[in-house]
């Protein structure tokens, strides 16, 4: 590889990480000069022990807050508009998003809409929307209760926009939350199937980032360590949800994935997004099903990345002297099999048919996947027919 051209690096925000971190929420609000938060979450999470723990921390700090529970599992621009209205109507000056990627992404989008007058589609990253996003926004604290998306340190929000009926990626460093409060104890009550799906989401972020087109060796290094943490801890977290070390490590892996994928994602995410918008499939499950097929598709273009990743699944050894793109077919074969085995071991379906997808749906899904911007940084170029072929490979 020749000397790269100038690349702009922008790394994340203030992070309080560890058991008991949630108790710092009042202190962080004071430091941000905020008094009245809008708590953004979903109706189900609002009834959980994790959300009660956040409320207790705010009560202890004598903070009066407003709760907005209008977040759907695959959030829409309607959710965002309703939240932005509540933020203004109730005189709030900070957003505290509590939950998984859906709640945190809605929190980011509410933050954007509170100061930016155009509809969300105007800020679509596929249409250079980042150039239209200014820094003027209220502060935001993100409190994750899952270990998957890493949205608490990410610079993107993924929202389904009804006008075009697809997931729109809104991307800007200005969207990174002001503070991320990452308390692994808040994930203790997450059920095994959600622990599994969100954990595979974290893996997909790290693995797609390490293989994506682009120059960002810092992100690649972070992604490799994220892969290692998932390989070592996801089964443990699913088997014993009260294993605090496994929960701790999975939350870190999730955060690493979101930091790493500023380098880029790939075809797996372009395939996964329509499965969520069209069929309401959990995003992490969608990634888990398509990821082995995408690795197979990309193997000639991302050989070195996959060989390095395979090492952390106990397969082969990294060979620093081996030229990129040479050898290692047996290692990659075993790595693909290990990805499918991991999904099976943690109780996830390993094919689209097993997840209830009809073969008749695949052509329309491929149309949507090709419109998704993520595959543009895939290490191997994708046509619409390539993406259809990947859906077909994932069907059985």
SVG drawing of the C-alpha trace seen along z (x, -y; Angstrom):
<svg xmlns="http://www.w3.org/2000/svg" viewBox="-46 -26 53 52">
<polyline fill="none" stroke="black" stroke-width="0.4" points="0.0,0.0 1.3,-3.4 1.4,-6.5 -2.3,-7.5 -3.7,-10.9 -4.8,-13.1 -7.5,-11.4 -9.5,-13.1 -9.8,-11.1 -12.5,-12.0 -12.7,-9.8 -15.5,-9.7 -16.7,-11.4 -16.5,-11.3 -17.2,-7.8 -18.0,-6.6 -17.6,-2.9 -18.1,-0.3 -20.4,1.1 -22.1,-1.9 -21.3,-4.4 -25.0,-5.3 -24.7,-7.1 -22.7,-9.8 -25.6,-10.9 -26.5,-13.9 -22.9,-15.1 -22.6,-14.9 -25.8,-16.9 -24.4,-19.6 -21.1,-19.7 -23.1,-20.1 -25.1,-23.0 -28.4,-21.2 -31.4,-21.2 -34.4,-19.5 -33.9,-16.3 -36.1,-14.4 -35.6,-10.7 -36.0,-8.9 -36.8,-5.2 -39.4,-2.7 -42.5,-1.6 -41.2,1.9 -37.9,0.7 -39.6,-2.0 -41.0,0.9 -37.7,2.6 -35.3,2.6 -32.6,1.0 -34.8,-2.1 -35.8,-2.3 -32.1,-2.4 -31.7,-5.4 -34.7,-7.1 -33.2,-6.5 -29.9,-8.1 -31.8,-11.2 -34.0,-11.3 -30.9,-11.1 -29.5,-14.1 -32.9,-15.9 -33.4,-16.2 -36.9,-16.7 -37.3,-15.0 -39.9,-14.2 -40.2,-10.7 -40.8,-10.0 -41.6,-6.4 -42.5,-6.7 -39.6,-4.7 -40.4,-1.7 -38.0,1.3 -37.2,0.1 -37.6,-3.6 -39.3,-5.9 -39.2,-9.6 -42.6,-9.8 -41.1,-8.7 -38.4,-11.4 -40.9,-14.2 -43.1,-13.2 -40.0,-13.3 -38.8,-16.7 -42.3,-18.1 -42.1,-16.8 -38.6,-18.2 -39.7,-21.7 -43.2,-21.6 -41.8,-20.5 -39.0,-23.0 -36.2,-20.4 -32.6,-21.3 -30.8,-18.0 -31.6,-14.5 -30.9,-11.4 -31.5,-8.3 -31.8,-5.0 -32.0,-1.7 -30.5,0.0 -29.7,-1.4 -33.2,-2.3 -33.7,-4.7 -30.2,-6.2 -30.6,-6.7 -34.0,-8.4 -32.4,-10.6 -29.7,-11.7 -32.3,-12.5 -34.4,-14.4 -31.3,-16.4 -30.8,-17.2 -34.4,-18.1 -34.5,-20.4 -32.2,-22.9 -32.4,-21.8 -35.6,-22.6 -35.6,-20.3 -37.1,-16.7 -34.7,-13.9 -34.4,-12.8 -32.6,-16.1 -29.7,-14.8 -29.4,-11.4 -25.8,-10.4 -26.3,-8.8 -27.1,-12.3 -24.2,-14.2 -26.5,-15.0 -23.5,-15.3 -22.6,-18.6 -25.9,-20.1 -25.5,-19.2 -24.3,-22.0 -22.8,-21.7 -25.6,-23.7 -27.5,-21.0 -28.5,-20.5 -26.3,-18.2 -27.1,-14.5 -26.2,-11.6 -26.5,-8.1 -27.1,-5.2 -27.1,-1.8 -29.0,1.1 -27.8,3.6 -24.4,4.5 -24.9,4.5 -25.1,1.3 -22.6,-0.8 -24.7,-3.8 -23.7,-5.6 -20.3,-6.4 -21.4,-6.4 -21.8,-9.3 -24.8,-8.0 -28.6,-7.5 -30.4,-4.9 -34.1,-5.9 -36.8,-4.5 -38.2,-7.4 -41.8,-6.7 -41.5,-8.9 -39.0,-6.5 -39.8,-3.4 -36.2,-2.6 -33.6,-3.0 -31.8,-6.3 -28.4,-6.7 -27.8,-10.2 -24.1,-10.6 -22.0,-13.4 -19.5,-13.8 -21.8,-16.4 -24.3,-13.6 -21.9,-11.8 -23.5,-12.0 -21.9,-14.5 -21.4,-11.8 -21.8,-8.0 -22.6,-6.3 -21.9,-2.6 -22.9,-0.5 -22.7,3.2 -25.0,3.9 -27.9,2.4 -27.6,5.3 -28.0,8.0 -31.7,8.4 -31.4,8.7 -33.0,12.0 -30.8,14.6 -32.3,14.2 -31.7,10.4 -28.2,10.9 -27.5,13.2 -28.8,11.0 -27.3,7.8 -24.0,9.6 -23.9,10.7 -24.6,7.1 -21.5,6.0 -19.5,8.8 -20.8,7.7 -19.8,4.1 -16.3,5.1 -15.8,7.6 -17.3,5.4 -15.1,2.5 -11.9,4.4 -12.6,5.5 -14.1,2.2 -12.5,0.1 -10.7,-2.9 -7.6,-3.9 -8.0,-3.9 -5.5,-1.7 -6.7,-2.9 -10.2,-1.7 -8.8,1.6 -6.9,2.2 -10.0,1.5 -12.1,3.7 -9.7,6.7 -9.9,6.4 -13.7,6.1 -13.8,9.4 -11.7,11.0 -14.0,9.9 -17.1,11.2 -15.4,14.6 -14.4,15.0 -17.6,13.7 -20.8,13.9 -21.5,17.5 -20.8,16.9 -23.2,13.9 -26.0,15.9 -25.5,18.9 -25.3,16.9 -26.8,13.4 -25.6,12.6 -21.9,13.1 -20.7,9.6 -17.3,10.1 -18.9,11.3 -21.5,8.5 -18.6,6.0 -16.6,7.4 -19.6,7.5 -20.5,3.9 -16.9,2.9 -17.0,5.0 -20.2,3.2 -18.6,-0.2 -15.5,0.8 -17.6,1.8 -19.3,-1.5 -16.0,-3.4 -14.5,-1.1 -17.2,-1.3 -16.5,-5.0 -14.0,-3.3 -17.0,-1.8 -19.4,1.2 -20.3,3.4 -22.7,5.7 -23.9,7.4 -25.5,4.2 -27.0,3.4 -28.6,6.8 -29.7,6.5 -31.4,3.1 -34.3,4.2 -34.9,7.3 -35.7,4.9 -37.7,2.3 -39.6,4.7 -40.0,7.7 -39.4,6.3 -36.5,8.7 -34.2,7.7 -31.1,6.0 -28.6,8.1 -30.3,11.4 -30.4,10.2 -26.6,9.5 -26.0,12.8 -27.7,14.7 -26.1,12.9 -22.6,12.4 -21.1,15.8 -22.4,15.5 -20.8,12.0 -17.5,13.3 -17.6,16.0 -18.4,13.4 -15.6,11.1 -12.9,13.7 -10.7,12.8 -10.9,9.1 -10.5,9.2 -8.4,12.3 -5.9,10.7 -8.7,9.2 -10.6,12.5 -7.4,14.5 -6.7,12.1 -10.3,12.3 -10.2,16.1 -7.3,16.3 -9.5,14.9 -11.9,17.8 -9.1,20.2 -8.5,20.8 -4.9,20.7 -2.4,18.1 -1.8,14.7 1.2,14.7 2.6,11.2 5.0,12.2 2.3,13.6 1.4,11.2 -2.1,9.9 -4.4,12.0 -2.2,15.1 -3.0,18.5 -5.3,19.2 -8.3,20.7 -8.6,23.4 -8.6,20.8 -11.3,18.8 -13.4,21.9 -13.1,22.7 -13.9,19.1 -17.1,19.1 -18.2,22.3 -17.4,20.9 -19.6,17.9 -22.5,20.1 -21.7,22.3 -21.6,19.4 -25.1,18.3 -26.4,21.9 -24.8,22.2 -26.5,19.1 -29.9,20.1 -30.3,18.0 -31.6,19.2 -28.9,19.6 -30.9,19.1 -33.5,16.7 -36.0,19.6 -35.6,20.6 -36.2,17.0 -39.5,17.1 -38.6,15.2 -40.3,16.2 -38.2,16.8 -40.7,14.6 -39.6,11.6 -35.9,11.8 -36.0,9.8 -37.7,6.8 -35.3,7.0 -32.4,7.0 -33.7,3.8 -33.8,2.1 -30.3,3.5 -28.8,2.0 -30.2,-1.4 -28.5,-1.2 -25.2,-3.0 -23.3,-0.6 -22.2,1.7 -20.4,-1.1 -17.5,-0.5 -17.7,3.3 -14.2,4.7 -15.7,6.2 -18.1,4.2 -21.7,5.4 -24.3,5.3 -28.0,5.7 -27.7,9.2 -24.8,9.9 -27.0,8.9 -29.8,11.0 -27.4,13.9 -26.3,13.3 -29.9,13.4 -30.4,16.7 -27.3,18.1 -28.6,17.1 -32.1,18.6 -31.1,22.2"/>
</svg>
